[in-house]
C-alpha cells in the first residue's frame, strides 16, 4: 500500500464505526399490577373477617 492509500483508509475508518442512540419512549411504560394487589387485599380481608367471626360468634 502506498502512503496515500493508508491515509485515505485512516480517514474513512471512523465513518464505519456504529453509533448507538438511546432515546426515551414516546409513550409511558405501563405495568399492570392489579392482580397482585387484589390478591393481597382479599387475603387481608379474609384474615380480618376470620378474626372478627372468632371474637364475635353471634354476628351471623
C-alpha positions as a printed Julia matrix, in Angstrom:
60×3 Matrix{Float64}:
   0.0     0.0    0.0
   1.11    3.44  -0.7
   1.28    6.31   1.72
  -1.81    7.95   0.19
  -3.87    4.78   0.38
  -3.04    4.38   4.07
  -4.04    7.99   4.78
  -7.27    7.52   2.83
  -8.15    4.35   4.75
  -7.41    6.04   8.08
  -9.71    8.93   7.14
 -12.56    6.61   6.1
 -12.24    4.24   9.07
 -14.14    6.44  11.6
 -17.08    6.63   9.19
 -17.57    2.86   9.56
 -17.98    2.86  13.35
 -21.52    2.01  14.51
 -23.42    4.5   16.63
 -25.83    3.65  19.42
 -28.71    6.03  20.03
 -30.62    5.88  23.33
 -33.95    7.7   23.49
 -36.85    7.76  25.9
 -40.02    6.14  24.54
 -42.82    8.37  23.23
 -45.48    6.63  25.33
 -45.14    5.93  29.06
 -44.36    2.38  30.11
 -47.45    0.72  31.59
 -47.07   -2.0   34.2
 -50.26   -3.72  35.28
 -50.07   -4.99  38.88
 -53.81   -5.16  39.63
 -53.82   -8.93  40.05
 -51.21   -8.94  42.79
 -52.87   -6.06  44.65
 -56.32   -7.7   44.56
 -54.95  -10.97  45.92
 -53.2    -9.17  48.76
 -56.36   -7.23  49.67
 -58.53  -10.34  49.56
 -56.18  -12.27  51.84
 -56.04   -9.4   54.31
 -59.84   -9.06  54.35
 -60.33  -12.8   54.81
 -57.97  -12.82  57.8
 -59.73   -9.82  59.35
 -63.14  -11.43  58.85
 -61.99  -14.69  60.38
 -60.65  -12.83  63.44
 -63.92  -10.9   63.81
 -66.01  -14.06  63.5
 -63.91  -15.9   66.04
 -64.23  -13.0   68.51
 -67.98  -12.43  67.93
 -69.59  -15.76  67.14
 -73.1   -14.31  67.46
 -72.7   -11.98  64.42
 -74.12  -14.44  61.91
